[in-house]
């Protein structure tokens, strides 16, 4: 029984770590999109001499 309990604990920790990693990836994607949108807005607000 002790072994099963340890296995369940390990599985729980692994699942939690995977969830945290997925959330981190999601946040990175969201931040990158926001940064890209800000850059696009700044470029569109520029005086347009560059191009």
mmCIF file as gemmi writes it, N, C-alpha and C atoms, coordinates in Angstrom:
data_model
loop_
_atom_site.group_PDB
_atom_site.id
_atom_site.type_symbol
_atom_site.label_atom_id
_atom_site.label_alt_id
_atom_site.label_comp_id
_atom_site.label_asym_id
_atom_site.label_entity_id
_atom_site.label_seq_id
_atom_site.pdbx_PDB_ins_code
_atom_site.Cartn_x
_atom_site.Cartn_y
_atom_site.Cartn_z
_atom_site.occupancy
_atom_site.B_iso_or_equiv
_atom_site.pdbx_formal_charge
_atom_site.auth_seq_id
_atom_site.auth_asym_id
_atom_site.pdbx_PDB_model_num
ATOM 1 N N . UNK Axp A 1 ? 0.84 -1.208 0 1 0 ? 1 A 1
ATOM 2 C CA . UNK Axp A 1 ? 0 0 0 1 0 ? 1 A 1
ATOM 3 C C . UNK Axp A 1 ? 0.876 1.26 0 1 0 ? 1 A 1
ATOM 4 N N . UNK Axp A 2 ? 1.97 1.208 0.752 1 0 ? 2 A 1
ATOM 5 C CA . UNK Axp A 2 ? 2.85 2.375 0.838 1 0 ? 2 A 1
ATOM 6 C C . UNK Axp A 2 ? 3.374 2.77 -0.542 1 0 ? 2 A 1
ATOM 7 N N . UNK Axp A 3 ? 3.709 1.75 -1.356 1 0 ? 3 A 1
ATOM 8 C CA . UNK Axp A 3 ? 4.247 2.028 -2.695 1 0 ? 3 A 1
ATOM 9 C C . UNK Axp A 3 ? 3.185 2.717 -3.549 1 0 ? 3 A 1
ATOM 10 N N . UNK Axp A 4 ? 1.958 2.213 -3.506 1 0 ? 4 A 1
ATOM 11 C CA . UNK Axp A 4 ? 0.88 2.82 -4.292 1 0 ? 4 A 1
ATOM 12 C C . UNK Axp A 4 ? 0.69 4.284 -3.895 1 0 ? 4 A 1
ATOM 13 N N . UNK Axp A 5 ? 0.732 4.544 -2.594 1 0 ? 5 A 1
ATOM 14 C CA . UNK Axp A 5 ? 0.538 5.921 -2.121 1 0 ? 5 A 1
ATOM 15 C C . UNK Axp A 5 ? 1.644 6.835 -2.658 1 0 ? 5 A 1
ATOM 16 N N . UNK Axp A 6 ? 2.875 6.328 -2.664 1 0 ? 6 A 1
ATOM 17 C CA . UNK Axp A 6 ? 3.986 7.136 -3.186 1 0 ? 6 A 1
ATOM 18 C C . UNK Axp A 6 ? 3.808 7.382 -4.684 1 0 ? 6 A 1
ATOM 19 N N . UNK Axp A 7 ? 3.382 6.356 -5.405 1 0 ? 7 A 1
ATOM 20 C CA . UNK Axp A 7 ? 3.174 6.505 -6.852 1 0 ? 7 A 1
ATOM 21 C C . UNK Axp A 7 ? 2.103 7.563 -7.107 1 0 ? 7 A 1
ATOM 22 N N . UNK Axp A 8 ? 1.016 7.504 -6.344 1 0 ? 8 A 1
ATOM 23 C CA . UNK Axp A 8 ? -0.046 8.498 -6.534 1 0 ? 8 A 1
ATOM 24 C C . UNK Axp A 8 ? 0.465 9.904 -6.243 1 0 ? 8 A 1
ATOM 25 N N . UNK Axp A 9 ? 1.297 10.017 -5.221 1 0 ? 9 A 1
ATOM 26 C CA . UNK Axp A 9 ? 1.852 11.33 -4.879 1 0 ? 9 A 1
ATOM 27 C C . UNK Axp A 9 ? 2.736 11.845 -6.015 1 0 ? 9 A 1
ATOM 28 N N . UNK Axp A 10 ? 3.567 10.964 -6.559 1 0 ? 10 A 1
ATOM 29 C CA . UNK Axp A 10 ? 4.456 11.354 -7.663 1 0 ? 10 A 1
ATOM 30 C C . UNK Axp A 10 ? 3.628 11.782 -8.867 1 0 ? 10 A 1
ATOM 31 N N . UNK Axp A 11 ? 2.596 10.989 -9.183 1 0 ? 11 A 1
ATOM 32 C CA . UNK Axp A 11 ? 1.741 11.315 -10.332 1 0 ? 11 A 1
ATOM 33 C C . UNK Axp A 11 ? 1.094 12.683 -10.121 1 0 ? 11 A 1
ATOM 34 N N . UNK Axp A 12 ? 0.627 12.941 -8.901 1 0 ? 12 A 1
ATOM 35 C CA . UNK Axp A 12 ? -0.007 14.23 -8.604 1 0 ? 12 A 1
ATOM 36 C C . UNK Axp A 12 ? 0.972 15.381 -8.82 1 0 ? 12 A 1
ATOM 37 N N . UNK Axp A 13 ? 2.193 15.215 -8.314 1 0 ? 13 A 1
ATOM 38 C CA . UNK Axp A 13 ? 3.202 16.275 -8.458 1 0 ? 13 A 1
ATOM 39 C C . UNK Axp A 13 ? 3.52 16.502 -9.932 1 0 ? 13 A 1
ATOM 40 N N . UNK Axp A 14 ? 3.659 15.421 -10.686 1 0 ? 14 A 1
ATOM 41 C CA . UNK Axp A 14 ? 3.976 15.55 -12.116 1 0 ? 14 A 1
ATOM 42 C C . UNK Axp A 14 ? 2.843 16.276 -12.833 1 0 ? 14 A 1
ATOM 43 N N . UNK Axp A 15 ? 1.598 15.878 -12.553 1 0 ? 15 A 1
ATOM 44 C CA . UNK Axp A 15 ? 0.46 16.537 -13.205 1 0 ? 15 A 1
ATOM 45 C C . UNK Axp A 15 ? 0.428 18.019 -12.864 1 0 ? 15 A 1
ATOM 46 N N . UNK Axp A 16 ? 0.708 18.346 -11.589 1 0 ? 16 A 1
ATOM 47 C CA . UNK Axp A 16 ? 0.683 19.751 -11.181 1 0 ? 16 A 1
ATOM 48 C C . UNK Axp A 16 ? 1.786 20.525 -11.9 1 0 ? 16 A 1
ATOM 49 N N . UNK Axp A 17 ? 2.967 19.92 -12.018 1 0 ? 17 A 1
ATOM 50 C CA . UNK Axp A 17 ? 4.07 20.606 -12.695 1 0 ? 17 A 1
ATOM 51 C C . UNK Axp A 17 ? 3.742 20.829 -14.169 1 0 ? 17 A 1
ATOM 52 N N . UNK Axp A 18 ? 3.134 19.826 -14.804 1 0 ? 18 A 1
ATOM 53 C CA . UNK Axp A 18 ? 2.75 19.967 -16.216 1 0 ? 18 A 1
ATOM 54 C C . UNK Axp A 18 ? 1.738 21.101 -16.353 1 0 ? 18 A 1
ATOM 55 N N . UNK Axp A 19 ? 0.776 21.168 -15.428 1 0 ? 19 A 1
ATOM 56 C CA . UNK Axp A 19 ? -0.232 22.234 -15.481 1 0 ? 19 A 1
ATOM 57 C C . UNK Axp A 19 ? 0.431 23.603 -15.339 1 0 ? 19 A 1
ATOM 58 N N . UNK Axp A 20 ? 1.376 23.712 -14.409 1 0 ? 20 A 1
ATOM 59 C CA . UNK Axp A 20 ? 2.073 24.989 -14.206 1 0 ? 20 A 1
ATOM 60 C C . UNK Axp A 20 ? 2.847 25.367 -15.461 1 0 ? 20 A 1
ATOM 61 N N . UNK Axp A 21 ? 3.512 24.395 -16.078 1 0 ? 21 A 1
ATOM 62 C CA . UNK Axp A 21 ? 4.263 24.681 -17.301 1 0 ? 21 A 1
ATOM 63 C C . UNK Axp A 21 ? 3.326 25.146 -18.408 1 0 ? 21 A 1
ATOM 64 N N . UNK Axp A 22 ? 2.157 24.485 -18.534 1 0 ? 22 A 1
ATOM 65 C CA . UNK Axp A 22 ? 1.201 24.891 -19.565 1 0 ? 22 A 1
ATOM 66 C C . UNK Axp A 22 ? 0.718 26.314 -19.308 1 0 ? 22 A 1
ATOM 67 N N . UNK Axp A 23 ? 0.463 26.653 -18.039 1 0 ? 23 A 1
ATOM 68 C CA . UNK Axp A 23 ? 0.027 28.014 -17.718 1 0 ? 23 A 1
ATOM 69 C C . UNK Axp A 23 ? 1.132 29.015 -18.047 1 0 ? 23 A 1
ATOM 70 N N . UNK Axp A 24 ? 2.38 28.654 -17.771 1 0 ? 24 A 1
ATOM 71 C CA . UNK Axp A 24 ? 3.495 29.559 -18.074 1 0 ? 24 A 1
ATOM 72 C C . UNK Axp A 24 ? 3.594 29.787 -19.579 1 0 ? 24 A 1
ATOM 73 N N . UNK Axp A 25 ? 3.461 28.7 -20.36 1 0 ? 25 A 1
ATOM 74 C CA . UNK Axp A 25 ? 3.511 28.824 -21.822 1 0 ? 25 A 1
ATOM 75 C C . UNK Axp A 25 ? 2.376 29.724 -22.292 1 0 ? 25 A 1
ATOM 76 N N . UNK Axp A 26 ? 1.17 29.52 -21.729 1 0 ? 26 A 1
ATOM 77 C CA . UNK Axp A 26 ? 0.013 30.335 -22.108 1 0 ? 26 A 1
ATOM 78 C C . UNK Axp A 26 ? 0.278 31.812 -21.804 1 0 ? 26 A 1
ATOM 79 N N . UNK Axp A 27 ? 0.831 32.089 -20.628 1 0 ? 27 A 1
ATOM 80 C CA . UNK Axp A 27 ? 1.114 33.481 -20.254 1 0 ? 27 A 1
ATOM 81 C C . UNK Axp A 27 ? 2.158 34.085 -21.187 1 0 ? 27 A 1
ATOM 82 N N . UNK Axp A 28 ? 3.182 33.303 -21.528 1 0 ? 28 A 1
ATOM 83 C CA . UNK Axp A 28 ? 4.222 33.806 -22.438 1 0 ? 28 A 1
ATOM 84 C C . UNK Axp A 28 ? 3.604 34.166 -23.782 1 0 ? 28 A 1
ATOM 85 N N . UNK Axp A 29 ? 2.72 33.297 -24.298 1 0 ? 29 A 1
ATOM 86 C CA . UNK Axp A 29 ? 2.073 33.557 -25.592 1 0 ? 29 A 1
ATOM 87 C C . UNK Axp A 29 ? 1.242 34.836 -25.503 1 0 ? 29 A 1
ATOM 88 N N . UNK Axp A 30 ? 0.48 34.982 -24.413 1 0 ? 30 A 1
ATOM 89 C CA . UNK Axp A 30 ? -0.363 36.178 -24.254 1 0 ? 30 A 1
ATOM 90 C C . UNK Axp A 30 ? 0.5 37.433 -24.189 1 0 ? 30 A 1
ATOM 91 N N . UNK Axp A 31 ? 1.578 37.375 -23.412 1 0 ? 31 A 1
ATOM 92 C CA . UNK Axp A 31 ? 2.461 38.544 -23.282 1 0 ? 31 A 1
ATOM 93 C C . UNK Axp A 31 ? 3.09 38.877 -24.63 1 0 ? 31 A 1
ATOM 94 N N . UNK Axp A 32 ? 3.53 37.862 -25.367 1 0 ? 32 A 1
ATOM 95 C CA . UNK Axp A 32 ? 4.139 38.12 -26.675 1 0 ? 32 A 1
ATOM 96 C C . UNK Axp A 32 ? 3.136 38.781 -27.608 1 0 ? 32 A 1
ATOM 97 N N . UNK Axp A 33 ? 1.889 38.301 -27.587 1 0 ? 33 A 1
ATOM 98 C CA . UNK Axp A 33 ? 0.861 38.906 -28.457 1 0 ? 33 A 1
ATOM 99 C C . UNK Axp A 33 ? 0.627 40.359 -28.065 1 0 ? 33 A 1
ATOM 100 N N . UNK Axp A 34 ? 0.57 40.621 -26.744 1 0 ? 34 A 1
ATOM 101 C CA . UNK Axp A 34 ? 0.359 42.003 -26.293 1 0 ? 34 A 1
ATOM 102 C C . UNK Axp A 34 ? 1.521 42.886 -26.735 1 0 ? 34 A 1
ATOM 103 N N . UNK Axp A 35 ? 2.745 42.384 -26.606 1 0 ? 35 A 1
ATOM 104 C CA . UNK Axp A 35 ? 3.92 43.166 -27.013 1 0 ? 35 A 1
ATOM 105 C C . UNK Axp A 35 ? 3.862 43.439 -28.505 1 0 ? 35 A 1
ATOM 106 N N . UNK Axp A 36 ? 3.525 42.418 -29.297 1 0 ? 36 A 1
ATOM 107 C CA . UNK Axp A 36 ? 3.436 42.596 -30.753 1 0 ? 36 A 1
ATOM 108 C C . UNK Axp A 36 ? 2.377 43.643 -31.073 1 0 ? 36 A 1
ATOM 109 N N . UNK Axp A 37 ? 1.211 43.572 -30.397 1 0 ? 37 A 1
ATOM 110 C CA . UNK Axp A 37 ? 0.157 44.559 -30.646 1 0 ? 37 A 1
ATOM 111 C C . UNK Axp A 37 ? 0.649 45.961 -30.296 1 0 ? 37 A 1
ATOM 112 N N . UNK Axp A 38 ? 1.372 46.1 -29.183 1 0 ? 38 A 1
ATOM 113 C CA . UNK Axp A 38 ? 1.888 47.417 -28.792 1 0 ? 38 A 1
ATOM 114 C C . UNK Axp A 38 ? 2.868 47.933 -29.842 1 0 ? 38 A 1
ATOM 115 N N . UNK Axp A 39 ? 3.736 47.054 -30.336 1 0 ? 39 A 1
ATOM 116 C CA . UNK Axp A 39 ? 4.715 47.461 -31.352 1 0 ? 39 A 1
ATOM 117 C C . UNK Axp A 39 ? 3.987 47.915 -32.608 1 0 ? 39 A 1
ATOM 118 N N . UNK Axp A 40 ? 2.954 47.159 -33.011 1 0 ? 40 A 1
ATOM 119 C CA . UNK Axp A 40 ? 2.191 47.522 -34.213 1 0 ? 40 A 1
ATOM 120 C C . UNK Axp A 40 ? 1.543 48.886 -34.017 1 0 ? 40 A 1
ATOM 121 N N . UNK Axp A 41 ? 0.976 49.116 -32.826 1 0 ? 41 A 1
ATOM 122 C CA . UNK Axp A 41 ? 0.33 50.408 -32.548 1 0 ? 41 A 1
ATOM 123 C C . UNK Axp A 41 ? 1.36 51.529 -32.616 1 0 ? 41 A 1
ATOM 124 N N . UNK Axp A 42 ? 2.529 51.307 -32.025 1 0 ? 42 A 1
ATOM 125 C CA . UNK Axp A 42 ? 3.574 52.339 -32.037 1 0 ? 42 A 1
ATOM 126 C C . UNK Axp A 42 ? 4.003 52.624 -33.472 1 0 ? 42 A 1
ATOM 127 N N . UNK Axp A 43 ? 4.164 51.579 -34.281 1 0 ? 43 A 1
ATOM 128 C CA . UNK Axp A 43 ? 4.578 51.765 -35.678 1 0 ? 43 A 1
ATOM 129 C C . UNK Axp A 43 ? 3.503 52.537 -36.433 1 0 ? 43 A 1
ATOM 130 N N . UNK Axp A 44 ? 2.235 52.203 -36.199 1 0 ? 44 A 1
ATOM 131 C CA . UNK Axp A 44 ? 1.152 52.889 -36.909 1 0 ? 44 A 1
ATOM 132 C C . UNK Axp A 44 ? 1.028 54.338 -36.45 1 0 ? 44 A 1
ATOM 133 N N . UNK Axp A 45 ? 1.389 54.625 -35.191 1 0 ? 45 A 1
ATOM 134 C CA . UNK Axp A 45 ? 1.297 55.989 -34.682 1 0 ? 45 A 1
ATOM 135 C C . UNK Axp A 45 ? 2.504 56.832 -35.093 1 0 ? 45 A 1
ATOM 136 N N . UNK Axp A 46 ? 3.54 56.177 -35.639 1 0 ? 46 A 1
ATOM 137 C CA . UNK Axp A 46 ? 4.734 56.918 -36.052 1 0 ? 46 A 1
ATOM 138 C C . UNK Axp A 46 ? 4.403 57.873 -37.194 1 0 ? 46 A 1
ATOM 139 N N . UNK Axp A 47 ? 5.362 58.779 -37.491 1 0 ? 47 A 1
ATOM 140 C CA . UNK Axp A 47 ? 5.103 59.795 -38.51 1 0 ? 47 A 1
ATOM 141 C C . UNK Axp A 47 ? 5.2 59.205 -39.913 1 0 ? 47 A 1
ATOM 142 N N . UNK Axp A 48 ? 5.687 57.973 -40.047 1 0 ? 48 A 1
ATOM 143 C CA . UNK Axp A 48 ? 5.633 57.283 -41.336 1 0 ? 48 A 1
ATOM 144 C C . UNK Axp A 48 ? 6.788 57.606 -42.254 1 0 ? 48 A 1
ATOM 145 N N . UNK Axp A 49 ? 7.828 58.281 -41.78 1 0 ? 49 A 1
ATOM 146 C CA . UNK Axp A 49 ? 8.948 58.618 -42.65 1 0 ? 49 A 1
ATOM 147 C C . UNK Axp A 49 ? 9.765 57.386 -43.027 1 0 ? 49 A 1
ATOM 148 N N . UNK Axp A 50 ? 9.736 56.356 -42.16 1 0 ? 50 A 1
ATOM 149 C CA . UNK Axp A 50 ? 10.622 55.214 -42.383 1 0 ? 50 A 1
ATOM 150 C C . UNK Axp A 50 ? 10.162 54.334 -43.537 1 0 ? 50 A 1
ATOM 151 N N . UNK Axp A 51 ? 8.863 54.355 -43.865 1 0 ? 51 A 1
ATOM 152 C CA . UNK Axp A 51 ? 8.517 53.381 -44.871 1 0 ? 51 A 1
ATOM 153 C C . UNK Axp A 51 ? 7.149 53.55 -45.426 1 0 ? 51 A 1
